[in-house]
Amino acid sequence: MTRIFPFPLLTIGLTLVWLLLQQSFGLGHILFGFVVAFFASHAMARLQPHKPRIRRPDLILRLLVEVTIDILRSNLAVARIVMAGERRKTTAAFIKMPLELRDPMGLAVLSCIITATPGSAWLEYSPAENTVLIHVLDLIDEKEWIDTIKRRYETQLLEIFR
């Protein structure tokens, strides 16, 4: 089965994205989207990516809910900063955060979470030191930022991908 569909979730996901982009669920769009996704998943298989070992799939939904809530909160906070303009003083800063997470897929997910959250961006990962450089739009307490990322995201990703 893996020879026919090397990445079944990728095939399904790409087909769904195709249908959403086409704004149509007609049979022709479904078939064409599936064919494109099928060949894209085979191209991905040729790249021979690291296949993740998900140990705790039950935590994925919980992490997704927490990330969604955090992104919404952060959107509101950044909107307040933008709307206040010069009346509100912000302190943009860089944080060098040590990580325990070493799994490539876990690191990729963490980088997506940090970058998708408005007001923060994953800039550079140092595999030798296992640290990440993060830019924060409005830094109040560096230790609180590090604790929040470690407690809310890294610990769950460690459990998911360990």
GIDANOR-V241153 format. One line per field, one symbol per residue. burial: + if it has 9 or more other C-alpha atoms within 8 Angstrom, else -. A space follows every 10 residues. Layout:
burial=???
This chain:
burial=----+++--+ ++-+++-++- --------++ --++-+++-+ ++-++----- -----+--++ --+--++--+ +--++--+-- +--------- -++-+-+-+- +---+++--+ +-++++++++ ++-------+ +++++++++- -----+-+++ ++++++++++ ++
